[in-house]
Each structure stands twice: as structure tokens, then as C-alpha cells.
Amino acid sequence: MADITRYPFFRHLRGTPTAYVSQLRNGAVVREGVGLSFWFRPLSAALSEVPVDDRELPLLVHARTADFQDLTVQATLTYRLADPALAARRIDFSLDPDAGGWHGSPLDQVAGLLIDTAQQHALATLAGLDVTTALTRGVAPVRDALAAGLASDPRLAETGISVVGVRVVALRPEPDVEKALQTPTRERVQQDADRATYERRALAVERERAIGENELQTQIELARRQEQLVAQKGLNQRRQAEEAAAAQAIASDAEASRTRTLAAAGADATRLTGAAEAEAQAASLAAHAATPEGVLLALALKELAANLPAIENLVLTPDLLAPVLARLGVGAKDAA
């Protein structure tokens, strides 16, 4: 708002860069413009101030679709008083020369005009659409309809109001309708989730089955290799037994052959020894054949004495010596 300083009989107004100020005296424009600063007399001056900056206006529109469903449109309008002189003539922007404030609420009038105009275009757009189509198409049709309708509205143009931009934030149906509309999508999403869960479970079962088959194949392979190992161990043991038996047979044959050889050698040695002893005995007998009996007896006694144990005492009686001496005498006579 403009800054007005009070002095006796005079006032000083200092405007802002975003406010259009005009001064009228006796119905004629004395001065007008943006950012003015001037002196005036309060009793004869008529002042007005129009903001020329961009302003935001949020609005909430309740509309009914073709299928009699209520929709709430959340939007924001950006507008500007593009022709402040025209706006000052159509809307009361007069200032109090003492306080510096507006006498009325001109911006509320501008907001009401914009809201009513926007509601008309929003209602006209949504009335030809059912709620499903309106929600499916989204905010673009409503935004375009509002922008086009507000830009071409003659009343706004005659008031000097220019709509800079339109933003539609959301289209919201009633909670029950919104929940009902969301149900098919939720069910479809839930079905997709259930399908994914079932597929994941089926995949897990398939993987478990594959793992079980792999484990079974592994056990079968281990059993087959165990069988091969047992068979190979048996074959090795049989070969070892056969080799041991063959070695034992060879050793037995060698031992028998050595025994036979030793027996044959022993037999030959015994035979040769017997033959030699027989020849020696024959020679001895032949040598003693012509020996007198007494000499033979003496030799026999000598041989006997050589083979008898040691005799410490020997007692000779006449009974023992008499026959011996008698024989010796007989032998001597025969020899003579």
C-alpha cells in the first residue's frame, strides 16, 4: 500500500514499484503512474491505487459429471491487472487520504469474479464427461478449458484483468467413489502380486525338486562308485591271493625240489659211504682172515677197551686168567 504522510492542510504520498496510483481533481486526472511520489490536498484529491504485480488465487471448484458424480477441482490462478486505469474505473480501488488504505475490498471483488468465471468453465467441461473418463484424462482437459475460457472472457477483458497461468492440482471424487474406482486396480495389482507369489513359490518348488534330483543323482553316483570300489577291492584282494598262492606254490616247488635234491645227494652219499665201509670192512675182514685167534682176541679186547668207559680199578682172579693163559699157551704151540 502507498505510504501517506500527514501534514497540516497537505498530505504526501509515496508509492511502490508494484502499485499504479492515480490522482483525480474535479473528475480530471491530475497524475497517474507506477511508483509516484507527490503532494496533494486531501479535501480536493481523489486517489486510487491498483496493484500491478502477479497474484496467486487458489480456488476449489465442485462440479458434477455426466454420470451425476461429484468432483472437486483444486486449481491455482495467476492473474495480473494488466490495465490498471481500466480496473480503477470498473472496481473501487480508492484510497483513504488519511490512513492510506482502500475504502473497500477490491481484491476480493477481483477474486470473486475470477472464481465465478473459472467455475463456469470447469462445470461446462466436466458436465460432458463421466467420472471415469474425467479421472482417466487427468487435469489437462480442465486446465486447458480454464485457461482458454479465462483468456477469452469479455468481462475480464473489460475489467483489465489478465490471467497469466492456470494450474490444476488435482481432480478428486467423493471418497466412496474414489475407493470404488480404485478397487479394480487394487484387485488387479493384488492379482499380479498373487501371481508373482505363486510363480515364485512354483519356481522355489521347481528348484527344490531340481536340488532333490541332483542330490539323488549324486547319491546314485556315489553308490555306483562305491560298488566299483568294492568290486575293485575284491579284485585286488583276489589278485593278491592268487599272487600269494602262486608265490607259495613256487616256494613249495622250490622247497620240494631242494628236498629231493638233498635227499638224492644224501642217498648217494650214504650209498657211497656204505660201499666204502663195505669195502673197508671187506678189506679188514680179509686182513684178519689169516690172523691167529689169539691175536684177534687181543685186538677185540683192545677195541673193547677203547670203547669202554674209564676203569679206575681192575681185579683179576685166577679163574679169569686161567682160560686166557691156557688159550695163549695153545696158540703158542700151534704157532710153533
C-alpha positions in Angstrom: 0.0 0.0 0.0 1.0 3.6 -0.5 2.7 5.4 2.3 0.9 8.7 3.2 2.4 11.2 5.5 0.1 13.7 7.1 0.9 17.4 7.4 -1.4 20.4 8.1 -3.6 21.1 5.1 -1.4 18.8 2.9 -0.5 15.1 2.5 2.5 13.4 0.9 2.0 10.1 -0.9 4.9 7.8 -1.7 4.0 4.9 -4.0 5.7 1.5 -4.6 7.1 0.0 -7.8 4.3 -2.6 -8.0 1.3 -0.2 -7.5 -0.4 2.0 -10.0 -1.5 5.3 -8.4 -3.8 7.9 -9.9 -5.0 11.3 -8.6 -8.1 13.0 -9.8 -9.3 16.5 -9.1 -12.7 17.6 -10.0 -13.1 14.5 -12.2 -10.0 15.1 -14.2 -6.8 13.0 -13.9 -4.0 15.1 -12.4 -1.4 12.4 -12.4 -1.1 8.7 -12.7 1.6 6.0 -12.9 3.6 3.4 -11.1 5.9 4.4 -8.2 4.7 8.0 -8.0 5.5 10.3 -5.1 3.7 13.7 -4.8 1.9 16.2 -2.5 -1.8 16.6 -2.5 -4.6 18.3 -0.7 -6.9 15.8 1.0 -10.1 17.8 0.6 -9.8 18.0 -3.2 -7.9 14.9 -4.3 -9.4 11.5 -5.2 -6.8 8.8 -5.0 -6.8 5.2 -6.2 -4.1 2.5 -6.1 -4.2 -0.6 -8.3 -1.6 -3.4 -7.7 0.1 -4.4 -11.0 2.1 -7.4 -9.7 1.2 -11.0 -10.4 -1.0 -12.6 -7.7 -1.9 -16.1 -6.9 -5.5 -17.1 -6.4 -6.3 -20.7 -5.1 -9.7 -22.0 -5.9 -11.8 -25.1 -5.1 -14.5 -26.0 -7.6 -17.2 -28.6 -7.0 -18.6 -30.0 -10.3 -20.9 -32.8 -11.4 -20.0 -35.2 -14.2 -22.3 -36.6 -16.8 -23.0 -39.7 -14.7 -24.0 -37.4 -11.7 -20.8 -37.9 -9.7 -19.3 -35.0 -7.7 -15.7 -34.0 -8.5 -13.6 -31.5 -6.7 -11.2 -29.4 -8.8 -8.1 -28.0 -7.0 -6.6 -25.2 -9.0 -4.5 -22.0 -8.7 -4.9 -19.0 -11.0 -2.1 -16.5 -11.6 -3.5 -13.1 -12.7 -2.5 -9.6 -13.2 -4.3 -6.2 -13.5 -2.9 -5.6 -16.9 -4.8 -2.3 -17.5 -4.8 -0.6 -14.0 -6.5 2.6 -15.3 -9.4 0.5 -16.7 -9.5 -1.6 -13.5 -9.6 1.6 -11.4 -12.7 2.8 -13.4 -14.5 -0.6 -13.1 -13.6 -1.6 -9.5 -13.3 0.6 -6.4 -9.6 1.0 -5.7 -10.0 4.4 -4.0 -7.6 5.2 -1.1 -8.3 6.9 2.2 -6.2 10.1 2.1 -5.6 10.0 5.8 -4.9 6.3 6.5 -3.6 5.2 3.1 -5.9 2.1 2.9 -8.6 1.1 0.5 -12.1 2.1 1.3 -13.5 -1.3 0.2 -12.1 -4.7 -0.7 -11.3 -4.5 -4.4 -9.1 -7.6 -4.5 -11.9 -9.7 -3.1 -14.1 -8.5 -5.9 -11.4 -9.5 -8.4 -11.1 -12.9 -6.8 -14.8 -13.4 -6.8 -15.0 -12.5 -10.5 -12.2 -14.9 -11.3 -13.6 -17.8 -9.2 -17.1 -17.5 -10.7 -15.7 -17.4 -14.2 -13.4 -20.4 -13.6 -16.3 -22.4 -12.0 -18.4 -21.8 -15.1 -15.8 -23.2 -17.4 -14.9 -26.1 -15.1 -18.6 -27.1 -14.8 -19.1 -26.9 -18.5 -16.1 -29.1 -19.2 -16.8 -31.8 -16.6 -20.6 -31.9 -17.4 -19.8 -33.6 -20.7 -17.6 -36.3 -19.2 -18.3 -39.2 -17.0 -16.3 -39.6 -13.8 -14.1 -42.4 -15.2 -13.2 -40.5 -18.3 -12.5 -37.3 -16.4 -10.2 -39.1 -14.0 -8.6 -41.1 -16.8 -7.8 -38.0 -18.9 -6.5 -36.2 -15.8 -6.2 -32.5 -15.2 -5.1 -31.5 -18.7 -8.6 -31.0 -20.2 -9.8 -29.0 -17.2 -6.7 -26.9 -17.2 -6.9 -26.2 -20.9 -10.6 -25.3 -20.7 -10.0 -22.9 -17.8 -7.0 -21.2 -19.5 -8.9 -20.8 -22.8 -12.2 -19.7 -21.1 -10.5 -17.1 -18.8 -8.3 -15.7 -21.6 -11.4 -15.2 -23.9 -13.8 -14.0 -21.2 -15.0 -10.5 -22.2 -15.9 -9.4 -18.7 -12.3 -10.0 -17.5 -11.0 -8.1 -20.5 -13.4 -5.2 -19.8 -12.2 -5.1 -16.2 -8.5 -5.0 -17.2 -7.8 -8.5 -15.7 -5.3 -10.7 -17.4 -4.9 -14.4 -16.4 -1.2 -15.3 -16.7 -1.5 -19.0 -15.9 -3.7 -21.8 -14.7 -2.5 -24.8 -12.7 -4.9 -27.6 -11.8 -3.5 -29.5 -8.9 -6.0 -32.4 -8.6 -9.3 -33.9 -9.5 -10.8 -35.7 -6.6 -14.1 -37.6 -6.5 -16.0 -38.4 -3.3 -14.2 -40.9 -1.0 -16.7 -43.7 -1.7 -16.5 -43.3 -5.4 -12.7 -42.9 -5.3 -12.5 -46.2 -3.3 -14.8 -48.0 -5.7 -12.8 -46.7 -8.7 -9.6 -47.8 -7.1 -10.9 -51.3 -6.3 -10.5 -52.8 -9.8 -6.9 -51.5 -10.0 -6.2 -52.7 -6.4 -7.7 -56.1 -7.3 -5.6 -56.3 -10.5 -2.5 -55.3 -8.6 -3.3 -57.8 -5.9 -3.8 -60.5 -8.6 -0.5 -59.6 -10.1 1.1 -59.8 -6.7 -0.6 -63.1 -6.0 0.5 -64.4 -9.4 4.1 -63.3 -8.7 3.9 -65.0 -5.3 2.6 -68.2 -6.9 5.2 -68.1 -9.6 7.9 -67.5 -7.0 6.6 -70.4 -5.0 6.4 -72.6 -8.1 9.9 -71.6 -9.0 11.0 -72.4 -5.5 9.3 -75.8 -5.6 10.9 -76.5 -9.0 14.3 -75.5 -7.7 13.8 -77.7 -4.7 12.8 -80.6 -6.9 15.9 -80.0 -9.1 18.0 -79.9 -5.9 16.4 -83.1 -4.7 17.0 -84.8 -8.1 20.6 -83.6 -8.1 21.1 -85.0 -4.6 19.5 -88.3 -5.6 21.7 -88.4 -8.7 24.7 -87.7 -6.5 23.8 -90.5 -4.1 23.3 -92.9 -7.0 26.6 -91.9 -8.5 28.3 -92.3 -5.1 26.6 -95.7 -4.7 27.8 -96.8 -8.1 31.3 -95.6 -7.4 31.1 -97.4 -4.0 30.2 -100.6 -5.9 33.0 -100.1 -8.3 35.3 -99.5 -5.3 34.1 -102.7 -3.6 34.5 -104.7 -6.8 37.9 -103.3 -7.4 38.9 -104.1 -3.8 37.7 -107.7 -4.2 39.5 -108.0 -7.5 42.7 -106.6 -5.9 42.3 -109.0 -2.9 41.7 -111.9 -5.3 44.7 -111.0 -7.3 46.7 -110.7 -4.1 45.5 -114.1 -3.0 46.3 -115.6 -6.5 49.7 -114.0 -6.4 50.4 -115.2 -2.9 49.2 -118.7 -3.8 51.3 -118.7 -6.9 54.3 -117.5 -4.9 53.6 -120.1 -2.2 53.3 -122.8 -4.9 56.6 -121.7 -6.4 58.2 -121.7 -3.0 56.8 -125.1 -2.2 58.0 -126.4 -5.6 61.4 -124.9 -4.9 61.5 -126.4 -1.4 60.4 -129.8 -2.7 63.0 -129.7 -5.4 65.6 -128.8 -2.9 64.5 -131.5 -0.5 64.6 -134.0 -3.4 68.0 -132.9 -4.4 69.2 -133.0 -0.8 67.6 -136.4 -0.3 69.2 -137.7 -3.6 72.5 -136.3 -2.6 72.2 -137.8 0.9 71.2 -141.1 -0.6 74.2 -141.0 -3.0 76.5 -140.1 -0.1 75.0 -142.8 2.1 75.4 -145.3 -0.7 78.9 -144.3 -1.4 79.7 -144.3 2.3 78.1 -147.8 2.7 80.0 -149.0 -0.3 83.3 -147.6 1.1 82.5 -149.0 4.5 81.7 -152.4 3.0 84.9 -152.3 1.0 86.8 -151.3 4.1 85.0 -153.9 6.1 85.7 -156.5 3.5 89.4 -155.4 3.4 89.5 -155.5 7.2 87.9 -159.0 7.2 90.3 -160.1 4.5 93.2 -158.8 6.5 92.0 -160.5 9.7 91.2 -163.8 8.0 94.7 -165.1 8.4 95.3 -163.6 11.8 95.5 -166.2 14.7 92.6 -166.3 17.1 94.6 -165.1 20.0 95.7 -162.0 18.1 92.1 -161.4 17.1 91.0 -161.7 20.7 93.7 -159.3 21.7 92.6 -156.9 19.1 89.0 -157.3 20.2 89.9 -156.6 23.7 91.8 -153.6 22.6 88.9 -152.3 20.7 86.6 -153.1 23.6 88.9 -151.3 25.9 88.9 -148.3 23.7 85.2 -148.1 23.7 84.7 -148.9 27.4 84.4 -146.1 29.9 87.4 -145.4 32.1 88.1 -148.2 34.6 89.8 -147.0 37.8 90.3 -150.5 39.5 90.6 -153.9 37.8 90.6 -157.1 39.8 92.0 -160.2 38.0 91.3 -163.6 39.7 92.9 -166.9 38.8 89.5 -168.0 37.4 89.6 -165.3 34.8 93.3 -165.6 33.9 93.5 -169.4 33.6 91.4 -169.8 30.5 93.1 -166.9 28.9 96.5 -168.2 29.7 95.5 -171.7 28.6 94.4 -170.3 25.2 97.5 -168.3 24.9 99.6 -171.4 25.5 97.7 -173.3 23.0 98.0 -170.6 20.5 101.8 -170.5 21.0 102.1 -174.2 20.5 100.1 -174.1 17.3 102.3 -171.3 16.1 105.5 -173.3 16.8 
